[in-house]
């Protein structure tokens, strides 16, 4: 059984200790991307709370992931059509 990595992260100025099965470098990289998105949103909307900024960043990432998933499925369908 694999033991989760305990990783210390700082997001939106708040420190978190997370347990992750993934490699620490991967978790640090995705947290860096999240922190950049949060900083951008906060700079554009200084009146928002950290929670509101985090939710807007999460919505952006969910939107992107959903669109990428749909694009990948469309490509799979196109390739399947070409193979047939």
C-alpha positions in Angstrom: 0.0 0.0 0.0 1.4 3.4 -1.1 1.8 6.1 1.6 0.5 9.5 0.7 3.0 12.4 0.5 2.5 15.2 3.0 3.1 18.5 1.1 3.0 22.0 2.5 1.5 24.5 0.1 0.7 28.3 0.2 -2.4 29.3 -1.7 -3.9 32.7 -1.6 -1.6 33.6 1.3 -2.8 30.6 3.4 -0.7 27.7 4.2 -2.1 24.2 3.7 -0.7 20.7 4.5 -2.1 18.2 2.0 -1.9 14.5 1.7 -1.4 13.3 -1.9 -0.7 10.0 -3.6 0.8 11.9 -6.6 4.4 13.0 -6.9 5.3 16.1 -4.8 6.6 18.0 -7.9 3.3 17.5 -9.6 1.3 18.8 -6.7 3.6 21.8 -6.3 3.2 22.6 -10.0 -0.6 22.5 -10.0 -0.7 24.5 -6.8 1.6 27.1 -8.5 -0.9 27.3 -11.4 -3.8 27.7 -9.0 -2.0 30.4 -7.0 -1.2 32.3 -10.2 -4.9 32.1 -11.2 -5.9 33.3 -7.7 -3.5 36.2 -7.8 -4.7 37.3 -11.2 -8.3 37.2 -10.1 -7.5 39.0 -6.9 -5.6 41.7 -8.8 -8.6 42.2 -11.1 -11.2 42.2 -8.3 -9.5 43.4 -5.1 -12.8 43.5 -3.2 -13.3 39.7 -3.4 -12.6 37.5 -0.4 -10.0 34.6 -0.6 -12.9 32.2 -0.7 -14.6 34.0 -3.6 -11.3 34.1 -5.5 -10.7 30.4 -4.9 -14.2 29.6 -6.2 -13.8 31.7 -9.3 -10.4 30.0 -10.0 -12.0 26.6 -9.5 -14.7 27.5 -11.9 -12.1 28.5 -14.5 -10.2 25.2 -14.1 -13.4 23.1 -14.2 -14.5 25.0 -17.4 -11.1 24.3 -19.0 -11.0 20.7 -18.0 -14.5 20.1 -19.3 -13.7 21.7 -22.6 -10.5 19.7 -23.0 -12.4 16.5 -22.2 -15.0 17.3 -24.9 -12.3 18.2 -27.4 -10.5 14.9 -26.6 -13.8 13.0 -27.1 -14.4 14.7 -30.4 -10.9 13.7 -31.6 -11.5 10.1 -30.5 -14.7 10.1 -32.5 -13.0 11.6 -35.6 -10.2 9.0 -35.4 -12.7 6.2 -35.0 -14.5 7.5 -38.1 -11.2 7.6 -40.1 -10.2 4.1 -39.0 -13.6 2.7 -40.0 
